[in-house]
Amino acid sequence: MNYAIPAAPDSASARIKGYTDVLPASLWGAGVGGGINFNNFGLDIGIQRADASIRKSADIQQNENPDDDQYVLQALRIGQSLSILHHPVSFLYYGYGEENGNFLFRVKVAEDRRQWKTIGFYQTYYLLGLIYGFDWAAEPRPLVLLLNIYAKLPTKIRNFGGPVYGIGVTGALR
């Protein structure tokens, strides 16, 4: 998965803006998901994790004084998602979902100690994907493995929110 990280919205706090400024334009991560389909509708749940080495000072007060900046060593994004899907044809799906979780920032503090600073995030998104099912077991098969390519496009840019692009294998129960 690739998490695009746009600039923090104007309504964000100084702390959010400071941490967002040190993040790379995107984070790469991995996740696991599964779903249940009923006729042409489905429910998908997933968990995701992405991290990046940062090694930059975050201006968490958004001022000119560098003495109150925090040196960020690493960022870790951990989230869970829930999506409701519609499959109008066998290879295409679209839907709506939400994702929430935490961004953890490993910072260097006094006397060269390290601490984790945690900030929660939440976003709703529209989902669009292409899917291909594998016939990997003889009938009847209760579990179907699916290769999918998808995009999660946020309904509104919020703190640490942005588009998510991914490719993966997921499972669906028949």
N, C-alpha and C positions, 0 to 999 in steps of 0.2 A: 504494500500500500504506500501511496505517496500522499502525505498531508501537506497541502499548500498552506502557508502561513502568511496571510496578508497583514498589512499594518493594523494596529489596534484601532478600533472605532474612536471617534472623538469623545464619546461618552465614557470611555474606559478610564479607570483610575490611573494615577501616575505610576503606581506599582506595576499594573498590567502593561502599560505603555513601555516602561523600562525593560521588563522582561521580554516583551514581544520584539523590541528593537534588537536584542542580541541573538534572537533565534535565526536560523538560516531560512531562506525563502521556502524551503520544504523539508520535511522529515520523511525518512523511509522507515517502514515498520512492517510488522507481520501480525496476523490475527488468526483466529479460528471462529468458524461460524457454523450454524446449522439451521434447518428450517423445516416447516411442515407445509404441505400444499393441499388445498381442498379445491377440486375442480380447477378453476383458473386463478385462484387466489392463494396467497401464501403468507407465512409469518417467518421472519428470519431473525435470529439473535446472533450476536457476535461479541467477541472481546478482542481488543487490539492493544498493541504496544509498539512504541517507536522511541528512539533515543538519538541524541547527537552530542558530540563533544563540542563545547562552546568556547571556553577560554577567552572571555571578554568581560569587561565591566558593564554592569547594568545600572543605568541612571534611574533608580527606583523612586527618587524624589522629583525627577524632571526639573532639575535646577542646574546652575552653573558650578556648583561646588562638587568637585570630584571626591572629597573626603567621605561623603555619605553613600557613594556608589558601592555595589556589591559585585565581587568578582565571581562570575558564574563559570563553573567548570564543566557542567553537564546538564542536559535537559532530558527529562523522561516523560513521555506522554502515555498514559494508561486510560483506556476507555472501554465502554460497553455500548452496544447499539441494539436497537430494536426497530425492525422495518416491517411494514405491511405492504405486500406486493400484489400486483395484478399481472398475469401472464396472458396477454391477448393471443399470442401465437407461441409455439413451443420454444423459439430461440430468443424471445425478447421479453423483458419484464420492466416494469416501472412501479414506483411506489412512493411512499412517504415514511419517514422515520425520525428517530431522535437518538442522539448520542450524548453521553455524559461521562465524566471521569475527572482525572486530575492531571495537571502538569506539575512535575516535581523538578525543582531547580537545585542542583548541588552547588552550594556557594562556599567560598572561603571566608571565614570570620576571624576574629581576633586570635592571635597566637597561632596562626596557621591551622586552626581547626576547621573542620568541614561540617556543614549542616544541610539538611534538605528543607527547602521552603516549598510549601504545597499551595497550589491555587486550583480551584475547581473550574470546570468548563461545562457548558451545555450548548447544544445546537440542534435545531430541527433541519431536516434536509429533504430534498426531492431526490429520488433514486432512479437511475436509468441503467439498464444492463443488458448484455448479450450473454446467452447461456447455451451450453452444449452438454447433453447427458451421455454418460457412458453406460453401455450394456456390459457390465462386468460380472454378472452372476445370472444363473439360470432362473426362470420364472418359478414360483412367484418371488420377487425380490422386494422386501419392504424398504430397503434403503437404496437410494439412487445417488451416485456420485456425479457432481456437476462441475464443469469448468466454466468459470464466468469472468467477464470483464465488466467493470461497473464504474459509475461516477456518482458520487453523492454531492449534490449542489446545495449549499445552505440556503434556507429561506431568508435569512438575515445574517449579516456578519456580526458576530458577537466576539467576546474575549476568546482568543486563541482559536477561533473558528475559521473555516475556509473549506474549499473543495477538497474532496478525498477521491483519489483515483486508485483503482486496484484491479488485480487479477488474482484468481485463486481457485481452489477446489473447495467446494462445500458439499454438504450432504442434505438430502431431502427425504422425508418419509413419505411413502405412498399411502 
